[in-house]
């Protein structure tokens, strides 16, 4: 079998890395062991998993390991990521085994396994290390079969409560003959019932008012018999059936008044209450005590009441008009009390931003609940100043060094016109400085100057020519914004933009939506000599740098949710934009606006461990120009809508906009302008984060990461070979980076420096793009020979295999 040199090289690297990791993971050293006495070197769980799924077996084994008593848990400290050191281990004590079994058995019961068996094994090793008696304790656990809920019933004496439970039993998470009998599943069912009752007016009902009775007795044993031998046979058969298929019958009942194990039930706990009078205090000071305010209502000079006088708003200074509070009140006098409506009111008032805190006091008045909301105003206006920095570099000496600085000035008004309207004004100015070698077009220190400004209003309601249903939505807003920017890329172009849009924002559950039915963007571009010459040997720039008008609508959706089995969170985002679908049909506008469809999606997942974190990110985006090459603007997206790769938050081994397109090498010949823009992007990132040390409150954290991805065009262009996306060429086109970084966490800001190594660069012709240690800096001489006869083509630039990035905040 013949193996290519490049394959042999990669195989050797993989074997070396695998051997290093295995060697380090097997390395456990012991510091300060007890002299001449046995100590716990390792404690293991061996779980019999014949009746378990892989996921459940993994979860049980992981959790069982947490129930070793401290004397049987070796005090391991992680070193060098995968190696461990045991520091001052205690003397081995056999009494800890029995205690550990008790703890583990209790855990197995809580997980639904009531017939688990445990067997321990102790092995002493006195030969591996002179003078040490290393003890390995192994616990063999056989969970046997889990107890299953055979049936779920309701035996509530109150006919109304019983009817509600029966009417909504289909929503129960307990499925007879399938759901395990665990405390968690029973508690979830009781919480579901309580939530239903409280949303139907039962204001005082709680978990203390309900109990779940369990019966595990075999029904066959309830049949009386006078023959003792027959009874003994029945009992043996019942015991066999219990071992083979353990099951339980669960019946939910009211807690009887005489039950004093918890708070006893009272008759008024099962009464339905209606919404009574509602009071708002929108000018509550953070130091005021709500009970004191209620005792001094005469101190308020301005009291607003609704027509039916069921809502009162108390003011002293007239900072707020009533509408923001009435618009976010989801209850009316006479309605049955509902927890969902009550907390929806509190959450929506808090989400507006005009108030920093919302407190409440509820009082029972007969069969009604009187409510008082105390709203503490946020600081009305504030100004913040932010300084941002970034460093994109290919090496320390080439012209690709770019150091960016940006200053942000933001003014926020949280109560415009006394209507709780949010106003945001932002001014931004930034520069890119060239810290590398000079040439004919990059000999300036100042490479880029950017000035931008924006202003927006956020109204805490939907504003539309027709009524929009919003009762089931949270944090609703109507947002109007205007922004403009000016970018001067010295010697290349001057770019101006004006963008205005009207849109809506809302939340439903843990998901957020933004919809802009009107988005108008106007751009202008002045091309300078540097870009003109760059277009001569990089033809795709002629199509990329086109400007027109965008008249589009945009839809964005994002949601975050926790992991199901491990600590951590998930974040998912998708954005869709279309321009010119309808307006492009108007003849007068057909050649004046862009017509395209663009979609992008991002998924981020975090696994949080005791002190470390594993973060994963996936991104995909694509845009298609409806008219293709017939479009007077070119066949692709406008360059300000295209995708870019590289920089502090993307492919970190490449400079900003320095990766792509695909395997095309046109930009490789440029010694001046090498920015790349594509209609499509795929990227995957993986990062492991860990603490290093702390100094004076500043935490120094480390990270190792890998970045995989690239950008492409969607349509084939003869002047740009290998720039379009192709499944057959995906393996060749993908860029791969491996790197490490350090993060300085100042609590209020994180500054990071990342070092990325180009493990695979699609621009490298040799070695299938894989890095070569012997040629750490390289040039595509084959491509140089091909372009030697072209008088306008520059020689391929010298590349290296790493990049250094300076960034603010975590990359994802």
N, C-alpha and C positions, 0 to 999 in steps of 0.2 A: 504493500500500500504506500503510495506516494503522498506526502504531506507538503503543501506549499510552505515556503519560508515564512510568510506572514502568519500562516496558521500555526506553524511550530512555535513562532514567537508568542502568539496569543495563548496557546496551550501552556507554554512554560510559565507565563505570567499568572494564569489562572491557577495552575498547580502550586505555584509559590505562595500566592495569596491564601489559597485554601489550607496549605500546610501551616502557614504562619498563624491563621486563625485557630486551627485545631490545636496547635501547640500551645498557644497562649491560653485558650479556653481550658485546657487540661492542667494548666499551671495554677496550683493553689498552695500558697505558702502559709506557714503558721508562725506567729510572733508571740512570744511569752507563753508557751504552753505550760500546764502544771507539771512539775517535775515528778516523774515516776508514777503518775496517776493517769487513768484513762480520761479522755475528753472527747466530746462529740466533734468528729471531723466532717461528717455528712449525715443528713437525714433525708430519707427518700419515701415517696409514696408510690406503691405499685397497685394500680387499680384494675380490677377485673372488669372489662368493658364489653362483655358479650351481649348485654341487653341495652347498650347505650349507643347513641350516635357519636360521631367523632367530636362534634362541637360540645355536646353535653359531657362527654368523658374528659375533654380538655378542661372544661370549666370546673368540674368536680375535683379533678386532680390539683388544679391550681389553688382552689379555695381550701381544700383539705390541708395543703402545706402550710396554710396560715394558722392552723390550730395546734401546731406543736407548742408545747410549753417552752418558756424561754431557755430552760436548762438543756433542752434537746434541739435548740436552734443555733447552729454555729454562727458566731458573729462575723459574717463575711463583709469585707470592704472591697469595692470594685477598684481595680487599678488597670490603667492602660486599656480601658474600654471593655476588654473581655477577660482579663486575668483577675484573680481574687486573692485576698489575704485575710486569714483568720487571726483576729487580734484578741489576746487574753481569753481563750475559751474556758468556760467553767468546767469543773470536775463532773464527769458523767454520773447521773443519779437515776437508778432504775425506777424510782417512784414516779418520775416524770412520764413514764410510758403509760401507766394506768390513767393519769390525769389527761394525757393527750387523747387517749381512746374515748374518755368521757366527752371531751370537747368535740371530737370528730363525730361521735355518735349523735350528739345534739345537733350538729350542723346537718348531718345526713337526714335526721328527722325533719328539720325545717325545709329540706329540699324534697321531701316526699318519700324518702327511703327509710322505712321503719323496721326492716329486717336485715340491715347491714351487719356484716361480721368483720371482725378485725383480728389480725394475727401479726405479732411483731417478731422481728429477727434482729439480733445484735451480733455484730462481727468486730473483733478487736484486731487491729493491724499494728504489730510492734516491730516490723522489719523494714517498712518503707523509709522511715526516718529514725536514725539512732536516738534513743532516749525518749521517744514519743510513743504513747499508746493511743493510736487513733481509732475511735469507735465510729462505726457506720450503723445507724439505726434505720431499718426498713420496715415500713408498715404496709402489710398486704390487706387491702380492703376489697371485700366483695359486697357490692351494694344490694345484690339480689333485685327483685322486681319492685318498682315504685308502686305506692298505693294510689289507686285511681278513684276519682269521684264517680260513683256509680249513678247517682241521681242528685239533682238539686231541686229543693222544694222551698215553699214559703208558707209559714204557719202564723201569720200576723193576726192578732185578735181584732185590730182595727180594720174594718171592712174597706175603708178608703185606701189605707196603706197596702192592704192585700191586693186590691184591684190594680193599683199602680204597679206593684211588683210583677203581677202576672201579665199585665199589658205590655211591659217592657222587658220581659225575660229574654227575648231574642237578642237583646244587646249585651247580654252577659258574656264575659270572656270564658266562662266555664262551659265546657262541652262534655256532657255525660259520656262515660266510658272512654274518654280520651285525656281529659285534663288531670294532672297530678294533684293529689291532696297535699297542699302545702299551706303554710301560714300566709305566705305572700298571696296566693291565689284567693284564699278566703277573705283576706283583708281587702284585696282589690274589689271583690264582689260587694262587701259591705260599704266600701267607699262609693261605689257606683250607685247603690241604693240611696245612700245619704244625699249624694249630689242630686239625684232625681227628686227626692222629697223636698230638699231646700229650694230647688228651682220651681216648685209648685206651691210654695207658701209656707212650708214647715220650717219656720225660721229657727226654732229652738232645737230641732232634732240633730243628733250627732252620733258618732260611732258608739258612744256609751249607751245609747238607747236600743241597740240591736245586738243580738248574739247569734252565733252559728252553732247549732247543736249537731254533733257528729255521732253516728252509729256505725260501728264496724262489726256488729253481731250478725252471724249467718242466720238468715230467716228460717232455715230448717231446724235450728235448735229451739225455736219458739213453739214447735208442735210438741205437746206433752205426750209422754209415754211412761207406762209403769214398769217396763222391762229395763233394768239397769244395764244389761248387756247391749240392748238396742240403743240406749242413750249413749253409751260409751262409743259404739260404732259411729253414731252420728257426730259426736264430738271429734273423733279422729278424722272423719271425712271432711268436716268443716275446717279443721286445722290444715288439712292437706290443700283444700281449695284456697284458703287464705294465703298459704305459702306460694301457691301457683299463681293466683290472681288476687292479690290483696285489693280490697275496695272499701269505700265508705259512702254512707248516705249523709248528705248535708241538708239541714233544714234551718232557714233563717227565721228568727222569732223576735218579738219585743222582749227587752230585758224586764223581768218582773220587778215590781216595786220593792219587794223584800230582798232583792239581790244587792248586797252592800259591798261586793268585791270591788266595784267601781262606783262612780256617781250613780245613784239610783234614779230610775225614771220617774217623772212626774206627769200628771195628766196634761198640763199645759205644754209639755214637750211635743204632744201629738195634735196640736191645734194649728190650723192654717191662719196665717197672718197676712194682712193687706198693707200696702204702702200708705203711710200716713202723711204728715206734713214734712216738707223738705226745706232745709235752710242752707244757704251758701254764705260763707265768710271769705270773700276773695282777697282780702287785704290783711290776713292774719300774719302777725310777726312771728319769726321763728322762736322768740322767747316767750310768747304768750301761751297760757295754759287753757286748753279748750273748755274745761269745766268753768273756769273763771269768766270766760267770754259769755257763756250761756247764762251766767248769773247777772250779767251787766248788759243786757240787750238795750237798755235805755240810753247807753252811751253812743249808739249809732245814730248819726244825723240823717243818713240817706238809706231808706229801706224801700226796695222795689218788691212788688207783689204781682203775681200773675192774675189774670182775670178771675180765675176760680179760687185764688188765694191759697193754693196748695203748695206754692213755692215762694220763698222769701229770700231776697239777696240783701245782705247787710254791708254797707260801705261807710267809710269815714272820709276818705279823700277823693272818691270817684275815679279810681284808677282804671276800672273796668266797666264796660257796659254789660248788660245781662246776657246778650245773645250767645257769646262763647260757652257760657255755662248751660244755658237752656238747650243749645244745639247738641250738647254732649251728655244730656240727661236721658237715660234710657228707661226711666220708670215714670209712671203717672200715679196720682193719688187714686186709690181704689183698686189698682192692679194687685194681684197676689204677689207677695215678695218673691224675688228670684235672686239667688246668689250670682248667677251669670250676669244679669242686668246690673246688679249693684257694683260688682268689681269691674265690669266693662265701663261704667261711668267713671270710676276712680282711675283706671288705666288710661282712658282717653283724655281725661283732664291733665294727667301727668305727661302724656305724650305731646301735648300742644307745645310745651316749652316755655309758656308764660309763667308757670308756677314750678318751683323747685321741689315742692312737697305737697302731698294731699293727705290729710288726716280725716278721721271721721269719729263720730259718737252716735250710736243708735240707742233709742229708748223705746220700750214697749208701752203702748198706751191703749189699754183694752185689747182689742184684737187687731191693732195696727202697729206698725213700726215707724216711728218718727226718726228722720235722718238729718244729721248735721255734718256738712262738709267744710273743713277748715283748709283753705288754700293759701300756702305761703308763697308770695310772689318771688320769682327769680330776679336777679339784677337786670334792670331793664336794658341797659346798654353796656357794652364792653368792647374793647379793642385788643386784639392779639397780634403779636408779631412772631413769625416763624422764620427760621433760617434753615435752608436745606443745602445739602452738599452731595455730590456724586463724583466718582472718579472712574473713568472707563479707559482701560489701557490694553494694548496688545503687548508691549514691552516697555522698558524704561527709557528707551532711546529713540524709538521710531516716532513718526509724525502722528500716530494714532492715539497718543496720550491726550485725553480731554478731561479737564477738571471743571465741573459745573457748580455754580453757586446760584441760589435763588432766595429772594426775600419776599415773604408773603405778609401783607397787611390786611387784616380782616376786621370789619366793624359789624356788630350784630345788635339789632334792636328787637327785643322779644315782645313788645306790646305796642305795635304801631296803631295809632288812632284809637287806642284803648279797646281794641277788638281782639287782642291776643294774636295778632298777625305777626309773623316772623319776617324780619327783613335782614338780608345778608349782603354786604358789600365787600368785595375782595379786589385788592390791587396786588399784582405780582410782577416782579422784574427779575430777570435771570440772565446769566452770562455763561458761556462756555469758553474756557481758556485753553490755548494750545501750549502744552508744556514739552513738546517734542521738537524734532529737527524741523527746519524750515525748508520750503521749496517755493516754486514760483507762485503758488496760490495759497499756501498756508503759512506764510511768514509773519502773520500777525499774531500777537499775543491774544487779542480778543477775536474769537472765531464766530461767536453767535451772541446776539443781543435780543432779548425777548421782553416785551412789555404787554401786559394783559390786564383787563379789568372786567368785572362782572357785577351785576346787581340782580337780586331776586326777591320776590315776595312769596310767602307761604301762608295761604289762607286756611284756617282749620275747618274747612267744609268743602263740599263739592259745589263749584260754580259752573252751571251749564244751562243752556236754553231749555232743557227739559229735565224732569225730576229723575235723579239717579238713586236707586235703592242703596242705602248705606247702613241699615240697621244691623246687619250681620258682619259689618266690617269695623276695623279699628284703625286709629291714627289716620283718618282720612284727611287729605290736603289737596288744595289746588295750588299749583306752583307756576309762577310766571317768572321768566328769567331773560336777561339780556346780557351778552358779553361780547367783547371785542378783543382782538390781539394783533400785535405787530411783531414779526420775527425778521431779523436782519442776519442772514448767514453770509458773512463777509465774503466778497468776491464771487458769490454764487447766486443768491437770490434775495429778494425782499418779499415777504408774504404777509398779507393782511386778511383778517377774517372778521365777520360779523355774524353772530348766531343769536337767534331768539326763539323761544318755544313756550308753549302753553301745555300743561299736562296735569295729571292726577297721580296721587300716591295714596296707597292704603295698605293695611295689613289684615291678614286673616290667619289666625293661629300664629305660628312661628314663621310664616311666609310673608314676604314683602313684594308688592307690585308697584311698578311705575309705568304709566302709559302717557305718551305725548302724542296726541292726535295731530298737532301742528308743530312742526320743527322746520324753521327756515334758516338756511345757511348761505352766506354770500362770501365769496373768496376772490382775491386778486393776487397775481404773482408777477413780479418783475424779474426777468432772468438776466443774470450778469455773465461776464465773459468766462468765468471759471466753469459755470454749469453748461454754457454753450459748448465749450471744448470737451467737457465730460460726456456730453451727448454724442459727440462725434465718434468716440470709440466705445460707447455704451448705449446703443440705440434705444433700449427699452426706457431710458429716462425721458425720451421725447413723449412717450405715451403716459408715463407715470406723472410727470409734472405738467398736468393740465388742470385748469381750474374752471369751474362752472358753478351753477346754482343748485343747491340741494333743497328740495321741498318734500320732506319725508314725514313718516310717523314711526315712533319707536315704542317697543314694549320690552320691559325688563322684569325678570322674576328672580328672586333669590330666597333661599330658605336655609336655616341652620337647625341642626338637631343633634342630640347626643348619641354616642355609640350605644349599641344594645348590650354588648358583653364586656367591653373594656372601657375604662375612663377615657374621655376624649370627646371631640365634637366633629361634626361634618358640616360643610358649607357647599352649597350648590348654587350656581348662577347661570342664567341664560339670557341673552339679549338678542332681539330681532329688530331689524330696521329695513324698511323698504322706501324707495324714493322713485317718484314718477310713474307709479302703476296707474293711477287715475289721471293725474294732471299731465302726464306725458302723452295722453291721448288727444289733448287739445293741440291743434296744429301750431298755434302761435307759440306754444311752450315746448314743443317737441324737441327742438334743437337748442333750447336754452337751459334745460335742467338735466341732471344726471338721472338715469333710470337703472336702478340696481336693487338687489336683494342681498342682505348681509346678516349672518347669524353667527354667534359665538357662544360657547359654553365653558364653564370652569367648575371643577370639583376639587375640594380640599378636604383632607381627612387627617385628624390628629389622634395619635395614641399617646395618652398621658400616663407615664409611669411615676414611680415615687419621686425621682429627681430628674428624670430625663424625658424626652419627647421625640416621637417619630412623626414626621409630617410628610404627607404625600400630596401632590398636586397634578392635575391633568387639565390641559387646555386644548380646545379645538375651535377653529374659526374659519369661515369661508364666505366669500362674497362673489356674486356673479352679476356682471353687467348685462342687462337684458338685450341690448342692441349689438353687443360684441364689436367686431371690427368696423361695423357700419356707424358706430357712434363717433361723432366728430371729436369727442374728448379722448378717444382711445378705447381699446377693448376691455379695459379693466376698471377697477374702482378708482376714484380720486385718491391721490396719494395720502391725503389726510384721513382717509377711511381705511387704508390698507394696514396690514399687519407688519410688525417689525420684531426682530429677535436680537438678543444680546443685551448686555448692560447689567446693572445691579439686581434687577428683579426678573431676569429671564435666563438666557444661556450665559452663565457668568464667566465662562472662559473666553468669550468674544466681547468686543466692545459694542456699544450701543449702535444698532442698525448695521452691524458688520457681518452678519451671518446670512447666507442665502445668495441667490435664489436656487434652491435645490442643489445640483452639482454644477451649475453654470459658473464659468470662470471669467465672464466679461469684466466684472468689477475687480478681478484679481490683477488686471493690468493697470488699474488707476493708481496714480501716486498722489491724487488730490481728493477727489470726491468719490467715496466708496459707499455711500448710503444705499441700503437695499430696502425695497418695499414690495410686499407680495399680497396676492388675493386670497391666500390660504395659509394657515399655520397649524402645526401640531406640536405639542410640547408636553413632556412628562418630567416632573421633578420629585426627587426623594431626598429628605434631609433628616439627619439624626442630631439632636441637640442635647448637650450635657453641660453641667456646671464645672467650672475649673477652680476659681477661688473668688474671694471678696476682699476689697480694700476700701475702708472708709465709707461703707454703704453702697459702693459701686460693685455690681456683680459682673464678673468676667466669665462668660460662657463660650463654649466651643461648639463647632458643628462640622460634620462631614456630609458631603452631598454629591449627588449626581444629577446632571441635566441632560435630557435627550430631546431633540426636536429640530425643526427647520421651518422655513417659509418657502412657498412656491407660488407660481402663477397657475390659474385654472386652465387657461387656453394656451395652446401651443403657438409659439412664435419662432419662425425660422431664424430670426436674427438672435434668438436667445436659446441655443440648444441646451437641453437638460434642465431648463428652468421651470417647466410645467410639472404638475404632480402626476406621478405614475406609480401604481401599486407594484409593478414589476421592478421599479428602481428605488423603492422605498428604503430597502436596507442600505443601499449605496448613498442615498441622499441624507439619511439621518446623521446629525452631529451628536457626539457623545462627550460630555465633560465629567470630570471627576475632580473634587476639590475639598478644601477645608476652609474654615473661617473662624473668626473670633468676634464676639459680640460684647460690647460694653453697655450694661444696663444701668441707666441712671434713674430708674423708676419712672420718670416722666418722658424719657426718650431713650431709644436704643441706637447706638452707633455701631456699625459692623464693617469689617474688612474681610472680603472673600478672595481666596486664591483658587482659580479654576484651571485645571489642566485639560488641554484638548486631546482627549484619548482617541477621538476619531473626528477628522475634519473632512467634509465632502470636497473641499477645495484642494486637498492634497491628491495628486495624481498617483503617486507611488504608494505601494503597500496597502492598496485598497482604502486609503484614507487613514489608516491606523498610525498612531504616533510611533516615531522611531527615536530611541534614546540617542543614537549616534548622530542624528540630524535634528537637533533640538530647534534650530532655526533652519528654514528651508525655502526653496523657490521652485516653482513649476517650470523647470527648464524645457520640458517637452512642449508646454504651451508657449514658451518664449520662442522656440524654433518655428512653431506654426504661425506666429504673428510677426515674425521678423521682417517679412516683406511689406507689412502694412506701415506706411510712414507715420500715421497718426496714432498708432498703438504704442503705448509705453511698455517697457519691460515689466514682467510680473514683479510685484513687490516682494520683499523678503518677509517671511512670516515666522512667528515662533509658536510654541505650543502651550502658552499659558496666558492668562489675563488676571488682572487684579482689579477688584471693584470696591469702592467705598459707598456705602448706602446708609440710609436712615430707616429704622424700623426693620422688622423681619420681612423676608421676601414673600412669604405666604404663611 
